[in-house]
Amino acid sequence: MDEGPVWELPVRGEAPERADPDLVRRLSGVSSATACAKLHAQGIRRTFVSGPRPLAPGQKIAGRARTLQFMPQREDVASGLGQEYVERHTALWAVLDEVEPGDVLVVEAYGSAHTGCFGDMLVRYFRQKGGAGIVVDGCIRDAPRVRETGVPIWSTGVTPHYASQAELFPWAYDVPVACGGVLVLPGDLVVADDDGPVVVPKQRAEDVIAAAREHEQWERFSRSRIEEGGALADYYPLTADTRAEYERWRDSSAG
């Protein structure tokens, strides 16, 4: 007797609110290192997505997080048999259909070395939808063709496997996920560059941008003084005397 599905898939959370384009534009000028440091100063200490590295160097993104969660396979619930014919009815296909311009897709995949969460066709579709980039705590496949798309991707590696070929299965989207040891909520903001991805809670973004502007300005001052022969201990970080010097420099530059 057919008892029906054990669990209704895919699991879907509530779609997050759209991000303010001006906020994202201003956040895109903040490096991931500065964002991480400024959040740490605010008491938000677990923001660096540890593990994923850029597939190609020199790329920089900022955008709203859309989330995708993989879960371990259990054959009575979901398995990888049938490849794309099964996967097209999963959270993987569903979240790609929901992607909007500027979104960053953040994926929980447990650092799996065997699950190819995205390949050439899916990344091309993501690009056509206007996605800004992908951060995946796991692997991708079709690496040479994916690089050709120009889509910025941070992953833990590459694999020949398709998404449900090994031990995981695309389970849920627009739900909280754990990516590289960091909690990511749908609608959070993400900045990523060569130093890696950092999650910026959306309610903290304005404070991060303001603090980053001041931080990067005094670093520019300190860099110039060090290159002119100044002592590191005087200019990084600033002392009381060199901070006064910096403030005079800042005020004169503003004028």
FENTA-V127736 format. One record per residue. PSI is psi in radians with two decimals (999 if undefined). Layout:
{{PSI} {PSI}}
This chain:
{{2.32} {2.01} {0.05} {3.12} {2.54} {-0.64} {2.39} {2.08} {2.66} {2.72} {2.31} {2.32} {-2.93} {2.29} {2.35} {2.77} {2.65} {2.56} {2.59} {2.07} {-0.64} {-0.67} {-0.80} {-0.72} {-0.79} {-0.63} {-0.51} {-0.31} {-0.03} {2.25} {2.75} {-0.60} {-0.76} {-0.74} {-0.76} {-0.76} {-0.74} {-0.63} {-0.67} {-0.72} {-0.44} {0.00} {0.07} {1.74} {-0.27} {1.49} {-0.32} {2.11} {1.74} {2.26} {-1.07} {2.33} {2.72} {2.37} {-0.54} {2.41} {2.77} {0.17} {2.62} {2.30} {2.77} {2.45} {3.07} {2.41} {2.17} {2.43} {2.63} {2.30} {2.19} {2.63} {2.79} {2.50} {2.52} {2.13} {-0.44} {-0.18} {-0.94} {2.40} {3.01} {0.12} {2.27} {-0.08} {-2.13} {-0.51} {-0.50} {-0.78} {-0.51} {-0.23} {0.26} {3.14} {-0.43} {-0.89} {-0.69} {-0.77} {-0.59} {-0.62} {-0.40} {-0.21} {2.40} {2.81} {2.31} {-0.07} {2.58} {2.10} {2.11} {2.21} {2.25} {1.98} {0.30} {0.36} {0.39} {2.27} {-0.06} {-0.21} {2.02} {1.60} {-0.56} {2.58} {-2.96} {-0.93} {-0.75} {-0.68} {-0.65} {-0.68} {-0.73} {-0.73} {-0.74} {-0.50} {-0.16} {0.24} {2.54} {-0.62} {3.00} {2.32} {2.05} {2.18} {1.11} {-2.80} {2.89} {2.96} {3.07} {0.71} {-0.80} {-0.74} {-0.62} {-0.71} {-0.63} {-0.48} {-0.42} {0.06} {2.17} {2.20} {2.35} {2.12} {2.95} {-0.09} {-2.91} {2.78} {2.70} {-0.11} {2.58} {3.09} {-0.65} {0.37} {-0.46} {-2.04} {-0.06} {2.90} {2.37} {2.08} {-0.92} {2.76} {2.80} {0.73} {2.79} {2.43} {2.81} {2.03} {2.03} {0.63} {0.15} {2.38} {2.23} {2.12} {2.48} {2.27} {-0.22} {2.89} {2.61} {2.32} {2.47} {2.44} {-2.73} {-0.34} {-0.18} {3.09} {2.53} {2.37} {2.20} {1.92} {2.34} {-0.54} {-0.20} {-0.08} {-0.78} {-0.74} {-0.70} {-0.77} {-0.78} {-0.79} {-0.64} {-0.67} {-0.82} {-0.76} {-0.84} {-0.48} {-0.80} {-0.49} {-0.66} {-0.75} {-0.86} {-0.69} {-0.77} {-0.69} {-0.70} {-0.72} {-0.39} {0.00} {0.08} {2.73} {2.38} {-0.73} {-0.39} {-0.53} {-0.09} {1.74} {3.05} {2.49} {3.13} {-0.73} {-0.79} {-0.41} {-0.69} {-0.69} {-0.74} {-0.77} {-0.62} {-0.72} {-0.76} {-0.79} {-0.66} {-0.60} {-0.66} {-0.58} {999}}
